[in-house]
Amino acid sequence: MNKEESLALLAQGKEAWNEWAQRILAERAELEATGLWEAIEGAVDIEAQNLQTHDWLQDSHVNFRGHVFEDVTFDGFVFPGYTDFFNAKFSKGVDFNNALFKAKVVFTRATFMDFTDFSNSTFMKAVEFSLAVFEGPISFQHIFFHGYASFVSVQGKSLFLMTSVKFQTLPYFLQAQFHEAPILEDLRFFMGSKIVHEEGEAVLWRALKRLAIQAHNHEAEQFYFAEEIKSYRGTTDAILPDTDNLLVNKPLWPGGGRYWAGLFYEVFSDFGRSIIRPLIWWIVVMVAAATYYNASSANIDRVSSYNQSTANATAPSARGNIAFQVDDCHKEKAAVYLAIHNGLVFSGLGQSKKLDKSYACLYGDEKNGPVMPDAAVYVGLIQTLLSAIFIFLLLLAVRNLFRIK
């Protein structure tokens, strides 16, 4: 339909409009059933490949391009084909509640002067709000964007409410400007898990993160940051070095550090959002170390002062700081104490009588003190290093959870 025909049908009201829309949709279903529907459908546009499909696209077209609406509602309207609101102006409030857009719809450069409500509407294909101006409040609540959604360079001069919205593709909020902090809550993305990401995704996640920062939505900010880091994988960040880059004067391993550091950050702390993950890994390392200390002690031929015939006396060793009886030695307890001591990081930096007794119990003692096998010492150093990392991630998660500055 041309603009005059579109306005004339609109003037007849919702019932007449939706009757026309259902007739148009039935015609398409018939074309598809008879094999006469031939079109190349992209993410944004559709291109007819025969006369029947071309005619249907023309008949289903809705043209409100540049029109100034004074008092109008589109509540519950069905738009079967391409719908054009380019440069349209809505002088008063407009209601698109429960509207169904079956094909691409364009609101590029449209101006909304008063309250606008898109709540509970559905966009089956692409929608463009690029360069649109919202002078009054606007509400996007309980909406499903099935296709490409562009909010590039929109201007929000009043309340911008977007809650409980689903996106099947990543929306474009590049250069979007809001005079007041937008309310973006419960935005859900149904794009599936990706191993390899597409070029440019990081920019889109970063734009969303900027809006979350403006809205003081700390949880959303962390989520968008995590997705931004993941979106670099396979695009700007390489999993392994590429020697061919040396031939073209490029970095040998572009983004390799960020790739693996980000993967470590994700696995062990969910990008600083999980308290449980680093806590579990810290405990796992501690248990593994205790198991090693206990198992390795059985493989050592201990000839120690407390195992000798004189050990039934409580006399201290030559250093004077390991005084205990044979019955005091419990390898399992000594292994657990040593693992906890090293796992607490700061306590592992010092020495104590209890620590010496644990080493002596596990590995024996000599004139100069407890036996400390090199392997056990190295395991302790590794455990302390890993524990320090997991404790840091744990504290970072606590900080992020409670917004500690």
Buried (B, 14 or more C-beta within 10 A) or exposed (E): BEBEEBBEBBEEEBEEBBEBBEEBBEBBEEBEEEEEBBBEEEEEEBEBEEEBBBEBBEBBBBBBBBBEBEEBBBBBBBBBBBBBBBBBBBBBBBBBBBBBBBBBBBBBBBBBBBBBBBBBBBBBBBBBBBBBBBBBBBBBBBBBBBBBBBBBBBBBBBBBBBBBBBBBBBBBBBBBEBEEBBBBBEBEBEEEEEEEBEEEBBEBBBBBBBBBBBBEBBEBBBBBBBBBBBBBBBBBBBEEEBEEBEEEEEEEBBBBEBBEEBBEBBEBBBBBBBBEBBBEBBEEBBEBBBEBBBEBBEEEEBEBBBBEEEBEEEEEBEBEBBBBEEEEBEBEBBBBBBBBBBBBBEEBEEEEEEBBBBBBBBBBBBEEBBBBBEEBEEBBEEBBEBBBBBBEBBEBBEEBBEEEE
